[in-house]
Amino acid sequence: MPFSAITNNWPRTIAFVLLAFFLFWGYGCPARVPSLMEPEKKVTRPELQIELTSIMSTAEYRLADLDKQEAFRDIIFQNALLVIDGGTINPAGIITLLAGLYGVTRGGSDIVKRVKKPPTV
């Protein structure tokens, strides 16, 4: 009896089997795009988000390092201009230079510690 029901309704049976196949295939095969780090590799949405977060944290870490280097250079140039402008070496200027350099390096290290260090891949 069940076999005759299938043979009599074969278009519905085929449609049901195809529908079930496409539902399983659609659920089991998520969309993939090329990776940001390795273009030959395909990644899903969560993997792409992890890569993007990693790239952003690396950029923030490097920007903090650049800020630290530029602040250090600016202090040296400003104090060099003061020495050139005054014509003599000022002991108070040297103390200010050393205090400024200490402050920049200390503040820069705090910034670098607060920004997440990028994971090594």
RAPEKA-V633221 format. One line per field, one symbol per residue. ss: DSSP state (2 for helix, 1 for strand, 0 for the rest). phi: phi as a letter, one per 40 degrees, with the letter a starting at -180 (. if undefined). psi: psi as a letter, one per 30 degrees, with the letter a starting at -180 (. if undefined). Layout:
ss: ???
phi: ???
psi: ???
This chain:
ss: 0222222202222222222222222222000011000000011022222222222222222222222222222222222222222200002222222222222222222222220000000
phi: .cccccccbcccccccccccccccccccbccbbccccbdcccbcdcccccccccccccccccccccccccccccccccccccccccgbccdcccccccccccccccccccccccccccccb
psi: eeeeeeeeheeeeeeeeeeeeeeeeeefilkklkleejffkklleeeeeeeeeeeeeeeeeeeeeeeeeeeeeeeeeeeeeeeeefflkkeeeeeeeeeeeeeeeeeeeeeeeekkkkkk.
